[in-house]
Amino acid sequence: MAEALALVALFAALAAAIVRLEKAPEALVALGGAGVLIAVGVLGWGDARDEARDLAPTLVVLAALLVLGDGCERAGLFDALAVRMAGSAGGSGARLLALVFAAAAGVTAVLGLDATVVLLTPAAFAAAAKARLPSRPHVYACTHLANSASLLLPVSNLTNLLAFRASGLSFAHFAALMALPWAVAIAVEWIAFRRVFEDDLAAHGREPRDAPPPLPRAPLIVLAFTLAGFVASGPLGLEAAWPAAAGALAMVGFEGTSLRAIDLPLLGFVLGLGLIVRAVAEHGLGSAVDDLLPSGASLGALLGAAALAAVLANLLNNVPALLVMLPAAAAAGPAIVLAVLIGVNCGPNLTYTGSLATLLWRRVLREREAEPPLGEFLRLGAITVPPILVLATVALWLVT
């Protein structure tokens, strides 16, 4: 009965995040579900308090990233990127795709995958329109790289923030280990996109005559110092939340953005989801994952961990899948944690429900009446996800 209640709470929270009804916001459903589980004793109060304390630094970093992304948008960084990409493409679809790939990889790594989906996707639309080129390859690149290019830094994805704490690695060591898998994932995406969208990329547009505006310096300086703070936090023994908070406050001071950019419902949803998954893990699913998750740092173990993580991400969504797997993965060592991360980050490109960022991207396209056919989305995922999971995990094995 306890396991059934926990699973009902989990699927109710995920359904609320997918459907997004005004009368049942996902934060309310997740926190309410967690409250019910605590009230009936499925989740002990002490366990709930411990989980909330463990999640607190992650929530601070997530809030700071929202402020940093808002400051970059207010400063006109993404508008300037759209004009520059259109101008630099010179009417070439392949060149514009390369520029969108570079921008998506950079934005995802530094500001997180939500910034790529929400802020860069409209910029890619605008760049394609200015260059009079088909937009399909470029907007697809935004969602695929939001997931698969989020492997590099602990701040690139909420899943990374969670795995980072469990791995016991420093910020710089995490980035060093994930650099090769990140590059491999992007390379596989590039090869697949060039073949799948060959006809669209063969089209010739025009080179806009508008002079590109200069990139705003203040937000770039704040981002550079924030990243430096993240790198220094490990040797100094500081939580990543400290440089994140400092960067967010600096962005507020320089760009006039507001702390209201912090999405409190999103933070509430993550907290509620974490508590629910803690209850799910303690009443059956955690034990099942423990039995299935390989141990050790052999190539077979890493491939098995990545595959299991990808399957769970598409069944449960990537955040709860990671939360369920983390205790066993952390006990197995940092290599397994990072292999699981490859699975929960890259695997969700297979289905719409694997990642909340993908659902958000779909909503962005729907608002522009450009939602892609489901079959096309699934085919692109089937072509890219399996080789990325295998090759990125092999790359991880080579560097660990």
C-alpha positions as CSV (number, residue, x, y, z in Angstrom):
1,M,0.0,0.0,0.0
2,A,2.8,2.4,0.9
3,E,4.5,1.8,-2.5
4,A,1.3,2.2,-4.4
5,L,0.6,5.6,-2.7
6,A,4.1,6.8,-3.4
7,L,3.8,5.8,-7.1
8,V,0.4,7.5,-7.4
9,A,1.9,10.7,-6.0
10,L,4.9,10.4,-8.4
11,F,2.7,9.9,-11.5
12,A,0.3,12.7,-10.4
13,A,3.2,15.1,-10.1
14,L,4.6,14.2,-13.5
15,A,1.2,14.4,-15.1
16,A,0.7,17.8,-13.7
17,A,4.0,18.9,-15.1
18,I,3.1,17.6,-18.5
19,V,-0.5,18.9,-18.7
20,R,0.1,22.1,-16.7
21,L,-3.5,22.9,-15.6
22,E,-4.1,26.2,-13.9
23,K,-6.2,24.6,-11.3
24,A,-3.6,21.9,-10.5
25,P,-0.1,23.5,-10.9
26,E,2.7,21.0,-10.7
27,A,4.3,22.5,-7.6
28,L,1.0,22.2,-5.7
29,V,0.5,18.7,-6.8
30,A,4.1,17.6,-6.0
31,L,4.2,19.4,-2.6
32,G,0.7,18.2,-1.8
33,G,1.6,14.7,-2.7
34,A,4.7,14.8,-0.5
35,G,2.7,16.2,2.3
36,V,0.2,13.4,2.1
37,L,3.0,10.8,2.1
38,I,4.4,12.4,5.2
39,A,1.0,12.7,6.9
40,V,0.2,9.0,6.4
41,G,3.6,7.8,7.4
42,V,4.8,6.6,4.0
43,L,7.7,9.1,4.3
44,G,9.1,9.7,7.8
45,W,9.4,13.3,8.9
46,G,13.1,12.8,9.6
47,D,13.7,11.4,6.1
48,A,11.8,14.3,4.6
49,R,13.9,16.8,6.5
50,D,17.1,15.1,5.4
51,E,16.1,15.0,1.8
52,A,15.1,18.7,1.9
53,R,18.4,19.6,3.4
54,D,20.3,17.6,0.8
55,L,18.4,19.3,-2.0
56,A,18.8,22.9,-0.6
57,P,22.2,23.7,-2.3
58,T,20.9,22.3,-5.6
59,L,17.8,24.5,-5.4
60,V,20.0,27.6,-4.6
61,V,22.1,26.9,-7.7
62,L,19.0,26.3,-9.8
63,A,17.5,29.6,-8.6
64,A,20.7,31.4,-9.4
65,L,20.8,30.0,-13.0
66,L,17.3,31.3,-13.6
67,V,18.5,34.8,-12.6
68,L,21.6,34.6,-14.7
69,G,19.5,33.5,-17.7
70,D,17.0,36.3,-17.2
71,G,19.8,38.8,-17.0
72,C,21.3,37.6,-20.3
73,E,17.9,37.9,-22.0
74,R,17.2,41.4,-20.6
75,A,20.7,42.5,-21.8
76,G,19.7,41.4,-25.4
77,L,22.3,38.6,-25.6
78,F,20.0,36.2,-27.4
79,D,18.6,38.9,-29.8
80,A,22.2,39.7,-30.7
81,L,23.0,36.0,-31.1
82,A,20.1,35.6,-33.6
83,V,21.3,38.5,-35.8
84,R,24.9,37.4,-35.7
85,M,24.1,33.8,-36.5
86,A,21.9,34.9,-39.5
87,G,24.7,37.2,-40.8
88,S,27.5,34.7,-40.3
89,A,25.6,31.9,-42.0
90,G,25.9,33.7,-45.3
91,G,22.7,32.1,-46.6
92,S,24.1,28.6,-46.0
93,G,21.8,26.2,-44.0
94,A,24.7,24.0,-43.0
95,R,26.7,27.0,-41.7
96,L,23.7,28.2,-39.7
97,L,23.2,24.8,-38.2
98,A,26.9,24.8,-37.1
99,L,26.4,28.2,-35.5
100,V,23.2,27.0,-33.7
101,F,25.0,23.9,-32.6
102,A,27.8,26.0,-31.1
103,A,25.4,28.4,-29.4
104,A,23.2,25.6,-28.0
105,A,26.3,23.7,-26.7
106,G,27.6,26.8,-25.0
107,V,24.3,28.1,-23.6
108,T,23.4,24.6,-22.3
109,A,26.7,24.1,-20.6
110,V,26.8,27.5,-18.9
111,L,23.2,28.6,-18.3
112,G,21.5,25.2,-18.4
113,L,19.2,23.3,-20.8
114,D,16.1,25.4,-19.9
115,A,17.8,28.5,-21.2
116,T,18.5,26.7,-24.5
117,V,14.9,25.6,-24.9
118,V,13.2,28.8,-23.8
119,L,15.6,31.5,-25.0
120,L,17.7,30.0,-27.8
121,T,14.9,28.3,-29.6
122,P,13.2,31.6,-30.5
123,A,16.6,33.0,-31.5
124,A,17.1,30.0,-33.8
125,F,13.7,30.7,-35.3
126,A,14.6,34.3,-35.8
127,A,18.0,33.6,-37.3
128,A,16.5,31.1,-39.8
129,A,13.8,33.6,-40.8
130,K,16.3,36.4,-41.3
131,A,18.4,34.1,-43.5
132,R,15.3,32.8,-45.3
133,L,16.2,29.2,-44.5
134,P,14.1,26.3,-43.3
135,S,13.9,26.4,-39.5
136,R,13.4,22.6,-38.8
137,P,17.0,21.5,-38.4
138,H,17.8,24.5,-36.2
139,V,14.9,24.3,-33.8
140,Y,15.4,20.5,-33.5
141,A,19.0,21.2,-32.6
142,C,17.9,23.3,-29.7
143,T,16.0,20.5,-28.0
144,H,18.4,17.7,-28.8
145,L,21.5,19.6,-27.6
146,A,19.6,20.9,-24.6
147,N,19.6,17.3,-23.4
148,S,22.7,15.7,-25.0
149,A,25.0,18.7,-24.7
150,S,24.1,19.1,-21.0
151,L,26.8,16.6,-19.9
152,L,29.7,19.0,-19.5
153,L,29.3,21.0,-16.3
154,P,27.5,20.4,-13.0
155,V,25.4,23.5,-13.7
156,S,24.3,22.4,-17.2
157,N,21.2,20.4,-16.0
158,L,19.3,19.8,-12.8
159,T,20.2,16.2,-13.1
160,N,23.9,17.2,-13.2
161,L,23.5,19.2,-10.0
162,L,22.0,16.2,-8.2
163,A,24.6,13.8,-9.6
164,F,27.5,16.2,-8.8
165,R,26.8,16.1,-5.1
166,A,26.5,12.3,-5.1
167,S,29.7,11.8,-7.2
168,G,32.0,13.4,-4.6
169,L,34.0,15.0,-7.5
170,S,35.1,18.6,-7.7
171,F,33.6,21.0,-10.3
172,A,36.8,20.9,-12.4
173,H,37.2,17.1,-12.1
174,F,33.6,16.5,-13.1
175,A,34.0,18.7,-16.2
176,A,37.3,17.0,-17.1
177,L,35.7,13.6,-17.0
178,M,32.6,14.6,-18.9
179,A,34.4,16.7,-21.6
180,L,35.0,13.8,-24.0
181,P,31.5,12.2,-23.6
182,W,30.1,15.7,-24.2
183,A,32.1,16.2,-27.3
184,V,31.2,12.7,-28.6
185,A,27.5,13.3,-28.0
186,I,27.6,16.6,-29.9
187,A,29.6,14.9,-32.8
188,V,27.0,12.1,-33.1
189,E,24.2,14.7,-33.2
190,W,26.0,16.7,-35.9
191,I,26.5,13.7,-38.1
192,A,22.9,12.6,-37.7
193,F,21.5,16.0,-38.3
194,R,23.5,16.5,-41.5
195,R,22.1,13.3,-42.9
196,V,18.5,13.5,-41.6
197,F,18.0,17.2,-42.7
198,E,20.2,17.0,-45.8
199,D,17.5,18.5,-48.1
200,D,16.7,21.4,-45.7
201,L,20.4,22.2,-45.2
202,A,21.0,22.2,-49.0
203,A,18.6,25.2,-49.3
204,H,20.2,28.6,-50.0
205,G,18.9,31.7,-48.2
206,R,20.2,35.2,-48.1
207,E,22.8,37.1,-46.0
208,P,21.0,39.8,-44.0
209,R,22.4,43.3,-44.5
210,D,21.7,44.5,-41.0
211,A,24.9,45.3,-39.1
212,P,25.1,42.8,-36.2
213,P,24.8,44.4,-32.8
214,P,27.6,44.0,-30.3
215,L,27.3,41.3,-27.7
216,P,26.6,42.8,-24.3
217,R,29.7,42.6,-22.2
218,A,28.3,42.8,-18.7
219,P,26.4,39.5,-18.6
220,L,29.3,37.7,-20.2
221,I,31.7,39.1,-17.6
222,V,29.3,38.0,-14.8
223,L,29.0,34.5,-16.3
224,A,32.8,34.2,-16.6
225,F,33.4,35.2,-13.0
226,T,30.6,32.8,-11.9
227,L,32.2,29.9,-13.7
228,A,35.5,30.8,-12.2
229,G,33.9,30.7,-8.8
230,F,32.4,27.3,-9.5
231,V,35.9,26.0,-10.4
232,A,37.5,27.5,-7.3
233,S,34.7,26.3,-5.0
234,G,36.1,22.7,-4.9
235,P,39.6,23.4,-3.8
236,L,38.3,26.0,-1.3
237,G,35.8,23.5,0.2
238,L,32.8,25.6,-0.7
239,E,29.3,24.6,-1.9
240,A,28.6,25.5,-5.5
241,A,25.7,27.4,-4.1
242,W,27.9,30.3,-2.9
243,P,29.4,31.3,-6.3
244,A,26.0,30.7,-7.9
245,A,24.3,33.1,-5.5
246,A,27.1,35.7,-5.9
247,G,26.8,35.5,-9.7
248,A,23.0,36.0,-9.5
249,L,23.4,39.0,-7.2
250,A,26.0,40.5,-9.5
251,M,23.7,40.0,-12.5
252,V,20.9,41.8,-10.6
253,G,23.3,44.7,-9.9
254,F,24.7,45.0,-13.4
255,E,21.7,44.3,-15.6
256,G,18.8,45.4,-13.5
257,T,17.2,42.0,-13.6
258,S,15.1,41.0,-10.6
259,L,15.2,38.2,-8.1
260,R,11.6,37.7,-9.3
261,A,13.1,35.8,-12.1
262,I,13.4,32.9,-9.7
263,D,10.7,30.5,-10.5
264,L,9.4,29.6,-7.1
265,P,6.8,27.1,-8.4
266,L,9.7,25.3,-10.2
267,L,11.7,25.1,-7.0
268,G,8.7,23.8,-5.2
269,F,8.1,21.2,-7.8
270,V,11.7,20.0,-7.6
271,L,11.5,19.8,-3.8
272,G,8.2,18.0,-3.8
273,L,9.4,15.6,-6.5
274,G,12.5,14.8,-4.5
275,L,10.5,14.0,-1.4
276,I,8.1,11.8,-3.4
277,V,10.9,9.9,-5.1
278,R,12.6,9.4,-1.7
279,A,9.4,7.6,-0.6
280,V,9.2,5.6,-3.8
281,A,12.8,4.5,-3.4
282,E,12.3,3.4,0.2
283,H,9.3,1.3,-0.7
284,G,10.4,-1.1,-3.4
285,L,11.7,0.7,-6.4
286,G,15.0,1.6,-4.8
287,S,15.7,-2.1,-4.0
288,A,14.8,-3.1,-7.5
289,V,17.2,-0.6,-9.0
290,D,19.9,-1.8,-6.5
291,D,19.5,-5.3,-7.9
292,L,19.6,-4.1,-11.6
293,L,22.3,-1.5,-11.4
294,P,25.8,-2.9,-12.3
295,S,28.7,-2.1,-10.1
296,G,32.4,-1.5,-10.9
297,A,34.0,0.6,-13.6
298,S,34.2,-1.9,-16.4
299,L,32.9,-0.9,-19.8
300,G,30.0,-3.5,-19.5
301,A,29.0,-2.0,-16.2
302,L,29.0,1.5,-17.4
303,L,27.0,0.6,-20.5
304,G,24.5,-1.3,-18.4
305,A,24.1,1.7,-16.0
306,A,23.6,4.1,-18.9
307,A,21.0,1.9,-20.6
308,L,19.1,1.3,-17.4
309,A,19.1,5.1,-16.7
310,A,17.8,5.9,-20.2
311,V,15.0,3.4,-20.0
312,L,13.9,4.7,-16.6
313,A,14.2,8.3,-17.8
314,N,11.7,7.6,-20.6
315,L,9.4,5.7,-18.3
316,L,9.5,8.0,-15.2
317,N,11.0,11.2,-16.6
318,N,14.8,11.9,-16.1
319,V,14.7,13.7,-12.8
320,P,12.8,11.1,-10.8
321,A,14.8,8.4,-12.6
322,L,18.0,9.9,-11.4
323,L,16.8,10.4,-7.9
324,V,15.8,6.8,-7.7
325,M,19.1,5.6,-9.0
326,L,21.5,7.9,-7.2
327,P,21.8,6.1,-3.8
328,A,22.9,2.8,-5.5
329,A,25.0,4.7,-8.1
330,A,26.8,6.7,-5.5
331,A,27.6,3.5,-3.6
332,A,29.0,2.0,-6.8
333,G,31.4,4.9,-7.4
334,P,31.7,8.1,-9.4
335,A,32.1,6.3,-12.8
336,I,28.7,4.6,-12.4
337,V,27.1,8.0,-11.3
338,L,28.4,9.6,-14.5
339,A,27.3,6.7,-16.7
340,V,23.8,7.0,-15.2
341,L,24.0,10.8,-16.0
342,I,24.7,10.0,-19.6
343,G,21.6,7.8,-19.6
344,V,19.2,10.3,-18.0
345,N,20.6,13.3,-20.0
346,C,20.8,11.8,-23.5
347,G,18.2,9.1,-23.3
348,P,15.2,11.6,-23.1
349,N,15.7,12.6,-26.7
350,L,13.9,9.4,-27.5
351,T,10.5,10.5,-26.3
352,Y,8.6,13.7,-25.4
353,T,8.1,12.7,-21.8
354,G,11.7,11.8,-21.0
355,S,12.6,15.4,-20.1
356,L,10.6,18.3,-18.8
357,A,12.8,20.5,-21.0
358,T,11.6,18.6,-24.1
359,L,8.0,19.2,-23.1
360,L,8.8,22.9,-22.7
361,W,10.4,23.0,-26.1
362,R,7.3,21.4,-27.6
363,R,5.2,24.2,-26.0
364,V,7.4,26.9,-27.4
365,L,6.9,25.4,-30.9
366,R,3.2,25.0,-30.4
367,E,2.9,28.8,-29.6
368,R,4.5,29.4,-33.0
369,E,2.3,26.9,-34.7
370,A,5.4,24.9,-35.7
371,E,5.0,21.7,-33.5
372,P,6.8,18.9,-35.3
373,P,5.0,15.6,-36.2
374,L,5.4,13.0,-33.5
375,G,6.7,10.4,-35.9
376,E,9.5,12.7,-37.1
377,F,10.5,13.5,-33.5
378,L,10.6,9.7,-32.6
379,R,12.6,8.8,-35.8
380,L,15.2,11.4,-35.0
381,G,15.5,10.2,-31.4
382,A,15.8,6.6,-32.6
383,I,18.7,7.5,-34.9
384,T,20.6,9.6,-32.4
385,V,20.0,8.2,-28.9
386,P,21.4,4.6,-29.2
387,P,24.8,5.6,-30.7
388,I,25.2,8.5,-28.3
389,L,24.5,6.3,-25.3
390,V,27.1,3.7,-26.5
391,L,29.8,6.0,-27.8
392,A,29.6,8.6,-25.0
393,T,29.8,5.8,-22.4
394,V,32.8,4.3,-24.1
395,A,34.4,7.8,-24.0
396,L,33.6,8.0,-20.3
397,W,35.2,4.5,-19.8
398,L,38.4,5.7,-21.6
399,V,38.9,8.7,-19.3
400,T,38.0,7.0,-16.0
